[in-house]
Amino acid sequence: MKALVVGAGPGGLAAAINLAGRGFEVTVVEKESVPGGRMRGLSLDGGYALDTGPTILQLPQVLEAVFTRAGKRLQDYVTLKALDPNTRIHFWDGSQLDTSANLERMRESLAALDPKHPAALDRWMTEAKQKYLVAYEKFICTNAGSLAYYAPWRLMDTLKFKPWQSLYGHLDSFFHDDRVTYALSYPSKYLGLHPTTCSSVFSVVPFLELQFGVWHVMGGFRALSQGMARCAEDLGARLRYGEAVEEVLVEGGRASGVRLASGEQLTADAVVINADLPYAATKLIKPQHREGTRLSDGALDKAKYSCSTFMLYLGLDRRYDQLPHHLIYLSDAARRTDRAALEDLEADLEDPPFYVCNPTPTDPSGAPEGHSTLYVLVPTPNTSRPLDWAALEKSMRAKIPRWLEKVGLTGVEQHIRASKAFTAQSWRDDFNVFRGAVFNLSHNWTQLGPLRPKVKSPDVDGLYWVGGGTHPGSGLLTILESANIAADYLTRADGQGALPQWPLTPPLEPRTRAA
């Protein structure tokens, strides 16, 4: 069977490895000159190299399985390194918390906030382990192809976990401390939600990080893009760079290939699209093939989208080796529950929460000797809001160096030697992200599970969607699982049966943390 993959982001590359490993004839078409999509990284003057997309790898077993089921070894292409602490979180009151997969260290850090917290952690972890075993295989690693996904016999195991409860309410019932509750619920921002509007089912995300740890790819996540591309090519996949797709060809209700911007047409038995879903749907598929569906222009216009981010990438002539790899500042504004905060209607230019990646102490490959890089992320509205993006960039550039002192990064401003900024407009125009909503469709109840766009198109035969806009959702881990779902559909359609070694629910014993 001949498969065409549109886009060489991590989802497209995982799909290519899966399919080429099963004997499919695979061609990957990528508009950029390098693989990775938003994970391709960037270079700054002076010899600085930075990641532009994901900076955290969860459950590396899932990534390893993509390689091993194709007869390859992940370690032949990239090197992973476990981090400890996972993240250092600074709070609005001046206190801090180091999260860690070393639960003894995690308990010590929690005890510094309140002596009651370690016992609360133990109770929460006990429940979370049960929830993980139910949630990961039954709901994440499934095709969510119909409302049978929510059938009573599937839901019975989950009801005891009160999925209707908010993530905030769930965590608060254990810790009764906004600092810990907001620290553990911070990933809800990357789901396009607020802790008070996010379902408690997503407590599986902080559990994964405390149970299994978080991992860095040496050389940066851009090295993972390159390693995955090499693996796909080693398996016989053809990668065509600098080739933009203009249209997905549909004949008789079936995807038959693509037309490139050059006019060349490529034929295939199946088309896998790894591009921002609402962008690709509206730009690559003619409206008549989407009318009356969740991917029609009208439906996509009314859908709820995540926030965007202001990104500042810095090259510095000094290092901050005393600080962890991942840093978060949670301002008091993180606890706002007014409409503007819940719906990301405005940019906070006074005291916003933010995230920083300080990779050089772990991995000095991205900077000259004695220098370092910083990746700073500040949540902002997406381009549906009428903001002056140039003015926002000017203000953010001026204020961020001072804000960084709140997480221990002092004196940054006088050490900046190179920089690059992205606004929501950058994500929209340079990366083809619909409305610059970097975390795609939000994960509210009307856009979750069988109500989220499907991996296998129900409207066009032979068309598959891979990425954060489809089931199971945004984030590197779930993007990899969407690629596994697509490959499972296609291996079955090819008469090979189910995709081997999938679904994979990593056992609760932590993976070895050797570098």
C-alpha positions as CSV (number, residue, x, y, z in Angstrom):
1,M,0.0,0.0,0.0
2,K,1.2,3.5,-0.9
3,A,0.9,6.1,1.9
4,L,1.5,9.9,1.6
5,V,2.3,11.8,4.7
6,V,1.8,15.6,4.6
7,G,4.1,17.2,7.1
8,A,7.3,16.0,8.8
9,G,6.4,17.0,12.3
10,P,6.8,14.4,15.1
11,G,3.3,12.9,14.3
12,G,4.0,12.6,10.6
13,L,7.5,11.1,11.2
14,A,6.1,8.6,13.7
15,A,3.4,7.6,11.2
16,A,6.1,7.2,8.5
17,I,8.3,5.0,10.8
18,N,5.3,2.9,11.8
19,L,4.1,2.4,8.2
20,A,7.5,2.0,6.5
21,G,8.3,-0.6,9.2
22,R,5.2,-2.5,8.1
23,G,6.3,-2.5,4.5
24,F,4.2,0.4,3.2
25,E,5.6,2.6,0.4
26,V,5.8,5.9,2.2
27,T,6.5,9.4,0.9
28,V,6.7,12.4,3.3
29,V,6.1,15.8,1.8
30,E,7.4,18.7,3.9
31,K,7.3,22.4,2.9
32,E,10.3,23.4,5.0
33,S,13.9,22.4,4.2
34,V,14.3,20.4,7.5
35,P,12.1,18.0,9.4
36,G,10.2,18.8,12.6
37,G,7.4,21.2,11.9
38,R,7.1,23.3,15.1
39,M,9.8,21.0,16.5
40,R,12.4,22.0,13.9
41,G,14.2,24.6,16.1
42,L,16.0,27.7,15.2
43,S,19.5,29.2,15.0
44,L,20.5,32.6,16.3
45,D,23.6,34.6,15.3
46,G,26.6,33.8,17.4
47,G,26.3,30.0,17.3
48,Y,23.1,29.6,19.4
49,A,20.6,26.8,18.6
50,L,17.2,26.5,20.4
51,D,14.1,24.4,20.3
52,T,10.9,26.0,19.2
53,G,8.2,23.5,20.1
54,P,8.2,20.7,22.8
55,T,10.8,20.8,25.5
56,I,9.5,17.9,27.6
57,L,9.3,14.2,26.7
58,Q,6.9,12.1,28.8
59,L,6.7,8.3,28.8
60,P,9.7,7.7,26.5
61,Q,8.6,4.0,26.3
62,V,5.9,5.2,23.8
63,L,8.5,6.8,21.5
64,E,10.8,3.8,21.9
65,A,8.0,1.5,20.8
66,V,7.6,3.5,17.5
67,F,11.2,2.5,16.7
68,T,11.2,-1.0,18.0
69,R,8.1,-2.2,16.2
70,A,9.9,-1.1,13.0
71,G,12.9,-3.1,13.9
72,K,15.0,-0.1,15.0
73,R,16.5,1.2,18.2
74,L,15.8,4.7,19.5
75,Q,19.2,4.9,21.1
76,D,20.8,4.5,17.6
77,Y,19.2,7.8,16.6
78,V,19.0,10.0,19.8
79,T,20.1,10.0,23.4
80,L,17.6,10.7,26.2
81,K,18.4,12.1,29.6
82,A,16.2,12.1,32.6
83,L,15.8,15.3,34.5
84,D,15.7,15.9,38.3
85,P,14.0,18.0,39.4
86,N,11.3,17.8,36.8
87,T,10.4,21.5,37.2
88,R,11.1,24.2,39.8
89,I,7.9,26.2,40.4
90,H,8.1,29.7,42.0
91,F,4.9,31.0,43.5
92,W,3.3,34.4,44.0
93,D,4.1,34.4,47.7
94,G,7.9,33.8,47.2
95,S,7.8,30.1,48.0
96,Q,8.9,27.4,45.6
97,L,8.3,23.7,44.9
98,D,10.6,21.2,43.1
99,T,8.6,18.5,41.4
100,S,10.4,15.2,41.0
101,A,9.9,11.6,40.1
102,N,12.1,10.8,43.1
103,L,9.1,10.7,45.4
104,E,11.2,11.1,48.6
105,R,12.6,14.4,47.2
106,M,9.1,15.4,46.1
107,R,7.8,14.8,49.7
108,E,10.6,16.9,51.1
109,S,9.9,19.8,48.8
110,L,6.1,19.5,49.6
111,A,6.9,19.4,53.4
112,A,8.7,22.7,53.1
113,L,5.3,24.2,52.1
114,D,3.2,22.3,54.6
115,P,4.0,19.2,56.8
116,K,0.7,17.7,55.8
117,H,1.4,17.7,52.1
118,P,3.6,14.5,51.9
119,A,0.7,12.3,53.2
120,A,-1.7,14.1,50.8
121,L,0.7,13.3,47.9
122,D,0.8,9.6,48.9
123,R,-3.0,9.4,48.9
124,W,-3.2,11.2,45.6
125,M,-0.6,9.0,43.9
126,T,-2.5,5.9,45.1
127,E,-5.7,7.0,43.4
128,A,-3.8,8.4,40.3
129,K,-2.1,5.0,39.7
130,Q,-5.5,3.4,39.4
131,K,-6.8,6.2,37.2
132,Y,-3.7,5.9,34.9
133,L,-4.3,2.2,34.3
134,V,-7.9,2.9,33.2
135,A,-7.4,6.1,31.3
136,Y,-4.3,5.5,29.3
137,E,-5.2,2.3,27.4
138,K,-9.0,2.6,27.5
139,F,-9.3,6.3,26.5
140,I,-6.0,7.6,25.1
141,C,-4.9,4.6,23.1
142,T,-8.2,4.0,21.3
143,N,-9.5,5.3,18.0
144,A,-12.5,7.1,19.7
145,G,-14.4,6.2,16.5
146,S,-17.9,6.5,17.8
147,L,-20.1,7.3,20.8
148,A,-19.6,3.6,21.8
149,Y,-16.3,5.1,23.2
150,Y,-18.5,6.4,26.0
151,A,-20.6,3.3,26.4
152,P,-21.6,2.4,30.0
153,W,-19.3,-0.6,30.2
154,R,-16.4,1.6,29.3
155,L,-17.3,4.3,31.7
156,M,-17.9,2.3,34.8
157,D,-14.3,2.2,35.7
158,T,-13.9,5.9,35.4
159,L,-17.0,7.1,37.3
160,K,-15.3,6.5,40.6
161,F,-12.7,9.1,39.6
162,K,-15.4,11.8,39.2
163,P,-14.5,13.0,35.7
164,W,-17.2,15.7,36.0
165,Q,-15.1,17.3,38.8
166,S,-12.7,20.1,37.8
167,L,-9.0,19.5,37.9
168,Y,-8.8,22.3,40.5
169,G,-11.5,20.8,42.6
170,H,-9.9,17.3,42.4
171,L,-6.4,18.5,43.5
172,D,-7.7,20.9,46.1
173,S,-9.6,18.0,47.7
174,F,-6.2,16.4,48.5
175,F,-3.9,19.4,49.2
176,H,-6.1,22.3,50.3
177,D,-3.3,24.6,49.1
178,D,-3.6,26.7,46.0
179,R,0.2,26.6,45.5
180,V,0.3,22.8,45.1
181,T,-3.1,22.7,43.2
182,Y,-2.0,25.2,40.6
183,A,1.5,23.7,40.3
184,L,0.1,20.3,39.5
185,S,-2.7,21.7,37.3
186,Y,-0.5,24.0,35.2
187,P,-0.6,21.6,32.2
188,S,-4.3,22.6,31.8
189,K,-3.0,25.8,30.1
190,Y,-1.6,23.5,27.4
191,L,-5.0,22.0,26.9
192,G,-6.6,25.3,26.2
193,L,-8.3,25.4,29.6
194,H,-8.1,26.8,33.1
195,P,-7.7,24.4,36.1
196,T,-11.3,25.3,37.2
197,T,-12.7,24.5,33.7
198,C,-10.5,21.4,33.0
199,S,-11.8,17.9,33.8
200,S,-10.1,16.0,36.5
201,V,-9.4,13.2,34.0
202,F,-6.4,15.3,33.0
203,S,-4.8,14.7,36.4
204,V,-3.2,11.8,34.5
205,V,-0.7,14.4,33.1
206,P,1.0,15.5,36.4
207,F,0.8,11.8,37.5
208,L,2.8,10.7,34.5
209,E,5.6,13.2,35.3
210,L,5.8,12.3,39.0
211,Q,5.6,8.5,38.3
212,F,7.8,8.3,35.2
213,G,9.8,11.5,35.2
214,V,10.4,14.0,32.4
215,W,13.2,13.6,29.8
216,H,15.3,15.7,27.6
217,V,16.6,14.8,24.1
218,M,20.3,15.5,23.9
219,G,21.0,18.0,21.1
220,G,17.5,19.4,21.7
221,F,14.1,18.2,20.4
222,R,15.3,19.4,17.0
223,A,17.7,16.4,17.2
224,L,14.7,14.1,17.8
225,S,13.1,15.5,14.5
226,Q,16.3,14.7,12.7
227,G,16.7,11.3,14.2
228,M,13.1,10.3,13.4
229,A,13.6,11.5,9.8
230,R,16.8,9.4,9.5
231,C,15.0,6.4,10.9
232,A,12.1,6.8,8.4
233,E,14.6,7.0,5.5
234,D,16.5,4.0,6.8
235,L,13.3,2.1,6.6
236,G,12.8,3.1,2.9
237,A,10.5,6.2,3.3
238,R,11.2,9.0,0.9
239,L,11.3,12.5,2.4
240,R,10.7,15.4,0.0
241,Y,11.7,18.7,1.6
242,G,10.8,22.2,0.3
243,E,7.6,20.8,-1.3
244,A,4.4,22.6,-0.2
245,V,1.1,20.8,-0.6
246,E,-1.5,22.9,-2.3
247,E,-4.5,20.4,-2.2
248,V,-5.4,17.0,-1.0
249,L,-7.0,15.3,-4.0
250,V,-10.4,13.6,-3.4
251,E,-12.0,11.4,-6.0
252,G,-15.3,9.6,-5.5
253,G,-15.2,10.4,-1.8
254,R,-11.7,9.0,-1.3
255,A,-8.3,10.7,-0.9
256,S,-6.2,9.8,-3.9
257,G,-3.1,11.9,-3.4
258,V,-2.0,15.5,-3.3
259,R,-1.2,18.3,-5.6
260,L,2.0,20.2,-4.8
261,A,2.4,23.9,-5.2
262,S,4.7,23.1,-8.2
263,G,1.7,21.5,-9.9
264,E,3.0,18.0,-9.6
265,Q,0.5,15.4,-8.5
266,L,1.4,12.5,-6.2
267,T,-0.9,9.5,-6.0
268,A,-1.5,7.3,-3.0
269,D,-3.8,4.8,-1.4
270,A,-4.0,6.8,1.8
271,V,-3.1,10.3,2.9
272,V,-2.0,11.1,6.4
273,I,-2.1,14.8,7.2
274,N,0.3,16.0,10.0
275,A,-0.4,19.7,9.9
276,D,-2.4,22.0,12.1
277,L,-5.8,20.5,11.7
278,P,-8.0,23.5,11.2
279,Y,-5.4,25.2,9.0
280,A,-5.0,22.1,6.8
281,A,-8.7,21.4,6.6
282,T,-9.5,24.9,5.4
283,K,-6.5,25.3,3.1
284,L,-5.9,21.8,1.7
285,I,-9.4,20.2,1.4
286,K,-12.1,21.8,-0.8
287,P,-15.2,23.0,1.1
288,Q,-17.5,20.5,-0.7
289,H,-15.7,17.6,1.0
290,R,-16.2,19.1,4.4
291,E,-19.7,20.5,4.3
292,G,-21.9,19.5,7.2
293,T,-19.0,18.1,9.2
294,R,-17.0,19.1,12.2
295,L,-14.3,20.4,9.7
296,S,-16.6,22.7,7.7
297,D,-15.6,26.3,7.7
298,G,-18.6,27.2,9.9
299,A,-17.8,24.5,12.5
300,L,-14.1,25.4,12.7
301,D,-15.0,29.1,13.0
302,K,-17.2,28.3,16.0
303,A,-14.9,25.8,17.7
304,K,-13.1,26.8,20.9
305,Y,-9.3,27.2,20.6
306,S,-6.4,27.4,23.0
307,C,-4.4,30.4,23.9
308,S,-1.3,31.4,22.0
309,T,2.1,32.1,23.4
310,F,4.6,34.9,23.2
311,M,8.1,33.3,22.8
312,L,11.4,34.9,23.5
313,Y,14.5,32.9,22.5
314,L,17.7,34.2,24.0
315,G,21.4,33.6,23.4
316,L,23.4,34.7,26.5
317,D,27.1,35.1,27.1
318,R,26.8,33.6,30.6
319,R,25.3,30.4,32.1
320,Y,22.9,29.6,34.9
321,D,24.2,26.2,35.9
322,Q,22.8,26.5,39.5
323,L,19.2,26.5,38.1
324,P,17.1,23.5,36.9
325,H,16.3,22.8,33.3
326,H,12.6,23.7,33.6
327,L,11.3,26.7,35.6
328,I,7.8,28.0,36.0
329,Y,6.6,31.2,37.7
330,L,3.0,31.2,38.9
331,S,1.8,34.7,39.6
332,D,-1.3,35.4,41.6
333,A,-2.9,36.1,38.2
334,A,-2.8,32.4,37.5
335,R,-5.6,32.1,40.0
336,R,-7.9,34.5,38.3
337,T,-11.3,33.0,37.4
338,D,-13.0,36.0,35.7
339,R,-14.1,35.6,32.1
340,A,-11.1,37.3,30.6
341,A,-8.7,34.9,32.4
342,L,-10.8,31.7,31.7
343,E,-11.1,32.5,28.0
344,D,-7.7,34.1,27.4
345,L,-9.1,37.4,26.2
346,E,-6.3,39.6,27.2
347,A,-2.5,39.6,27.6
348,D,-1.1,40.2,31.1
349,L,1.7,42.7,30.8
350,E,2.2,43.3,34.5
351,D,2.6,40.0,36.3
352,P,1.9,37.0,34.1
353,P,2.7,33.3,34.8
354,F,5.4,32.1,32.5
355,Y,7.7,29.1,31.7
356,V,11.4,29.0,31.1
357,C,13.6,26.3,29.6
358,N,17.2,26.6,30.7
359,P,18.8,23.6,28.8
360,T,22.5,24.4,28.9
361,P,23.3,22.9,32.3
362,T,21.9,19.6,30.9
363,D,22.9,19.9,27.3
364,P,25.6,22.6,26.4
365,S,25.4,21.7,22.6
366,G,23.1,24.7,21.8
367,A,25.6,27.5,22.8
368,P,29.3,28.3,22.5
369,E,31.4,27.4,25.5
370,G,30.6,29.6,28.5
371,H,27.3,30.8,26.9
372,S,23.8,29.5,27.2
373,T,20.3,29.8,25.8
374,L,16.9,30.5,27.3
375,Y,13.4,29.6,26.0
376,V,10.7,31.8,27.6
377,L,7.0,31.2,27.1
378,V,4.3,33.6,28.2
379,P,0.6,32.7,27.5
380,T,-1.3,35.3,25.4
381,P,-4.5,35.4,23.5
382,N,-4.6,33.9,20.0
383,T,-5.2,36.1,16.9
384,S,-8.9,36.1,17.3
385,R,-8.3,38.9,19.7
386,P,-7.7,42.4,18.2
387,L,-4.3,43.1,19.8
388,D,-1.4,45.2,18.5
389,W,1.1,42.4,18.2
390,A,4.1,44.7,17.4
391,A,3.4,46.7,20.6
392,L,3.0,43.5,22.5
393,E,6.4,42.2,21.3
394,K,8.0,45.5,22.2
395,S,6.5,45.5,25.7
396,M,7.3,41.8,26.3
397,R,10.9,42.2,25.2
398,A,11.4,45.0,27.6
399,K,9.7,43.3,30.6
400,I,10.8,39.7,30.4
401,P,14.4,40.2,31.5
402,R,13.1,41.7,34.8
403,W,10.4,39.0,35.2
404,L,13.0,36.3,34.9
405,E,14.5,37.4,38.2
406,K,11.4,35.9,39.8
407,V,12.8,32.4,38.9
408,G,16.4,33.1,39.8
409,L,17.6,34.3,36.4
410,T,19.2,37.5,37.5
411,G,21.1,40.0,35.3
412,V,19.8,38.5,32.0
413,E,19.4,41.8,30.2
414,Q,23.1,42.8,30.1
415,H,24.1,39.3,28.8
416,I,21.8,39.0,25.8
417,R,23.8,38.6,22.6
418,A,21.1,37.3,20.3
419,S,17.3,37.0,20.4
420,K,14.2,36.1,18.5
421,A,10.6,36.6,19.4
422,F,7.4,34.9,18.2
423,T,3.9,36.3,18.7
424,A,0.6,34.7,17.9
425,Q,0.9,36.2,14.5
426,S,4.3,34.4,14.0
427,W,2.7,31.0,14.9
428,R,-0.2,31.8,12.5
429,D,1.9,33.1,9.5
430,D,5.2,31.3,9.8
431,F,4.0,28.0,11.1
432,N,0.5,27.8,9.6
433,V,-1.2,27.5,13.0
434,F,-4.8,28.4,12.8
435,R,-5.3,31.7,14.8
436,G,-1.9,31.1,16.3
437,A,-3.5,28.8,18.8
438,V,-0.4,26.7,19.5
439,F,-2.2,24.1,21.6
440,N,-4.9,23.7,19.0
441,L,-8.5,23.0,19.7
442,S,-9.2,23.2,23.5
443,H,-10.0,20.0,25.4
444,N,-13.4,20.9,26.7
445,W,-16.2,18.2,26.9
446,T,-17.5,19.1,23.4
447,Q,-14.1,18.7,21.9
448,L,-12.9,15.6,23.6
449,G,-12.9,11.8,22.9
450,P,-15.5,11.0,20.2
451,L,-16.5,14.6,20.0
452,R,-13.0,15.6,18.9
453,P,-12.0,15.4,15.2
454,K,-11.2,11.8,14.4
455,V,-7.9,10.3,13.3
456,K,-9.7,8.4,10.5
457,S,-11.8,10.9,8.6
458,P,-15.5,9.8,8.7
459,D,-16.1,11.9,5.6
460,V,-13.3,11.1,3.2
461,D,-12.1,7.5,2.8
462,G,-8.4,7.0,3.0
463,L,-7.8,10.3,4.8
464,Y,-6.1,10.3,8.3
465,W,-5.4,13.2,10.7
466,V,-2.3,13.1,13.0
467,G,-1.4,15.9,15.4
468,G,-2.7,17.9,18.4
469,G,-6.0,18.9,16.8
470,T,-7.3,15.3,16.6
471,H,-7.9,12.6,19.2
472,P,-6.3,12.1,21.7
473,G,-5.2,15.7,21.9
474,S,-2.3,18.2,22.0
475,G,1.2,17.5,23.4
476,L,4.1,15.4,22.1
477,L,3.0,12.2,23.8
478,T,-0.6,12.3,22.5
479,I,0.6,13.3,19.0
480,L,2.7,10.2,18.9
481,E,-0.4,8.2,20.0
482,S,-2.4,9.8,17.2
483,A,0.3,8.5,14.8
484,N,-0.1,5.0,16.3
485,I,-3.8,5.2,15.9
486,A,-3.5,6.1,12.2
487,A,-1.0,3.3,11.6
488,D,-3.3,0.8,13.4
489,Y,-6.1,1.7,11.0
490,L,-3.9,1.4,8.0
491,T,-2.2,-1.9,8.9
492,R,-5.7,-3.4,9.5
493,A,-6.8,-2.0,6.1
494,D,-3.8,-3.6,4.5
495,G,-4.7,-7.0,5.8
496,Q,-1.9,-7.1,8.4
497,G,-4.1,-7.0,11.5
498,A,-3.5,-4.7,14.4
499,L,-0.4,-2.5,14.8
500,P,2.1,-4.6,16.8
501,Q,3.0,-3.6,20.4
502,W,0.0,-1.2,20.6
503,P,-1.7,-0.1,22.7
504,L,1.2,0.2,25.1
505,T,0.5,1.1,28.7
506,P,3.9,1.5,30.3
507,P,4.1,-0.5,33.6
508,L,4.1,1.6,36.7
509,E,7.7,0.8,37.5
510,P,9.7,3.9,36.6
511,R,11.9,3.5,33.5
512,T,15.6,3.4,34.2
513,R,16.9,6.9,34.6
514,A,20.4,6.4,33.3
515,A,21.5,9.0,30.8
